[in-house]
């Protein structure tokens, strides 16, 4: 408990402690400070994922002014246009919002308890975030640069044609926990959270180790891609090994499909994505099924394939999935 002589912490104290400053500007004032239309300010603020404030509400800090000014000067220099700046801002907002939620949820179990420890959630949260914030801020920038270098190098390998730059040939994989909804109803909320965390972390490890990329996690499923169909099958088999063959974990099923996808905002779109998801839905427990394109890229001396009876897949009509087993 805070000493009686001290005022209890408020949410504003927590925000001030994290941001390091107090709000000073309204939306009109921040727009005037950078010499942009107030609508530009609001569009960029929404792109970051924040709610709009009333016109006369003092909600923006000096750091917000500096960030808006930096974006505006970049656009004015001609390096990028406003629509590109808006898309990049939305990408940052979406990614960092999830990262912040993830970070806070991870830190909550570390909140101090016991005699002499801060007993209010706000005080404990401020103390913990202040302690770990700086090193993880440096880690964030480091990881971004490393991933940016890898992503930029992938562009170099693409063709010179404009269409080739927009479409990438990959193998898309979906890994899905079997009967997750029923399982969630049977076990407690804490166990569901722990199960999902283990599932996601093990999938991420397998994908990264074999040179793939996790595009997103959806709780009970993970979407990943690989530039090589063989590696994608190795990833799928590895996920079954660390999840499906672990008696403490639920069964999984995987579907793979290959072809051209469009990558935007850190996500992938295209028929292979949809087909992989549909195939996962009809796969047997702890099995991998693929489409024809993926099957044709697998060497016969390393994989055993077996064509399954045709079945209707939404959006694709009748499809004959192919079961694959690593020899």
C-alpha positions, -999 to +999 in steps of 0.1 A: +000+000+000+012+035-007+020+055+025-008+077+038+012+108+029+013+099-007-016+103-031-027+070-048-016+065-083-041+071-111-043+059-147-030+093-158+001+088-136+007+054-153+004+070-188+026+099-178+052+075-164+053+055-197+052+085-221+075+106-199+054+137-205+019+153-202-005+161-230-002+197-242-021+200-275-055+196-290-060+181-324-062+216-339-031+227-321-009+198-331-020+202-368-011+239-367+023+231-350+032+210-380+014+230-406-009+203-418-047+200-422-064+187-391-079+159-412-044+146-419-037+145-382-069+125-375-063+100-404-028+093-392-040+090-356-067+065-367-041+046-387-020+041-356-051+025-341-061+052-315-096+066-310-103+102-320-105+129-293-129+158-290-117+189-308-111+208-276-096+179-257-059+182-247-047+148-256-014+151-276+021+153-264+053+170-278+063+135-289+031+133-310+040+167-326+075+154-334+062+121-349+036+139-371+063+164-382+086+136-392+060+119-413+050+152-429+085+161-438+091+127-453+060+131-475+070+166-485+105+155-495+090+132-521+105+100-507+069+085-503+034+098-510+008+103-483-011+071-491+021+051-486+028+070-454-007+061-442-002+024-451+031+023-432+016+040-402-012+015-402+013-013-403+032+001-374+001+007-354-014-028-359+019-045-352+029-025-321-006-027-306-004-064-306+031-063-293+021-040-265-009-063-255+015-093-257+041-076-236+017-065-208+000-099-207+035-115-203+045-091-176+013-094-155+024-127-137+056-108-127+038-082-107+053-080-072+033-094-043+039-100-006+049-078+024+065-046+014+057-049-023+035-025-042-001-036-037-018-014-063-019-027-099-010+007-112+020+011-090+033-024-098+027-020-135+045+014-136+074+000-117+077-031-139+073-014-172+098+013-163+123-013-154+120-034-186+109-007-210+143+007-221+161-026-229+131-039-248+128-007-267+164-013-280+155-049-287+125-038-307+145-015-330+172-042-333+147-069-343+130-046-367+163-039-385+172-075-387+138-085-401+138-055-425+172-067-439+158-102-445+125-088-461+145-064-484+168-092-495+137-113-506+127-085-529+160-087-547+154-123-557+121-114-574+117-108-611+120-074-627+084-074-640+059-053-620+035-082-616+063-105-603+071-079-577+034-079-565+030-117-565+052-142-547+053-180-553+051-198-519+037-228-501+011-217-476+005-238-445-023-238-418-018-257-385-050-260-366-058-275-331-085-302-335-118-295-318-105-264-301-140-250-292-150-281-274-117-283-257-121-247-245-154-255-229-139-284-210-108-268-194-105-235-175-096-202-190-061-202-175-053-237-191-067-225-224-043-195-223-014-217-214-022-242-241-025-216-268+008-200-257+026-234-259+010-242-293+020-208-308+055-208-294+063-244-305+049-236-340+070-205-342+101-224-332+096-251-358+088-226-386+117-204-379+142-233-376+132-245-410+134-212-427+097-204-430+078-174-418+048-172-395+023-148-409-001-147-381-015-167-351-052-170-346-053-187-312-061-222-323-043-220-356-011-207-372-006-195-407+029-198-422+046-197-456+077-211-470+096-204-503+101-242-507+075-269-507+098-295-492+107-272-463+070-265-459+063-303-455+092-305-430+076-277-410+043-294-410+058-327-399+078-309-373+047-293-359+030-326-356+061-339-338+061-312-311+023-309-308+004-339-320+028-365-307+030-348-272+005-366-250+000-333-230-011-314-261-042-317-283-041-332-318-034-310-348-041-311-385-023-293-413-032-283-449-007-270-475-013-253-508+012-237-533+009-209-557+011-171-561+001-149-532+000-112-527+017-099-495+004-067-480+005-053-445+023-083-432-004-106-444-009-129-474-038-131-498-047-154-527-062-188-536-034-208-519-042-192-486-079-200-489-072-236-502-048-244-474-074-233-448-101-255-465-077-285-467-069-281-430-106-284-422-109-318-438-075-333-427-074-362-402-058-358-368-020-354-369-020-356-406-009-334-435-029-330-467-018-309-497-030-298-531-019-310-565+006-282-570+024-289-537+024-327-543+041-323-577+070-305-561+078-332-536+105-358-544+091-393-544+121-407-526+114-385-495+076-384-494+048-409-497+016-394-512-019-408-514-048-393-532-080-391-511-116-393-523-129-360-537-148-338-514-164-304-517-144-274-505-161-241-503-150-218-531-131-246-549-158-272-558-148-309-557-112-313-547-091-345-543-068-338-514-035-356-512-022-371-479+015-369-474+039-388-452+076-381-447+096-413-454 
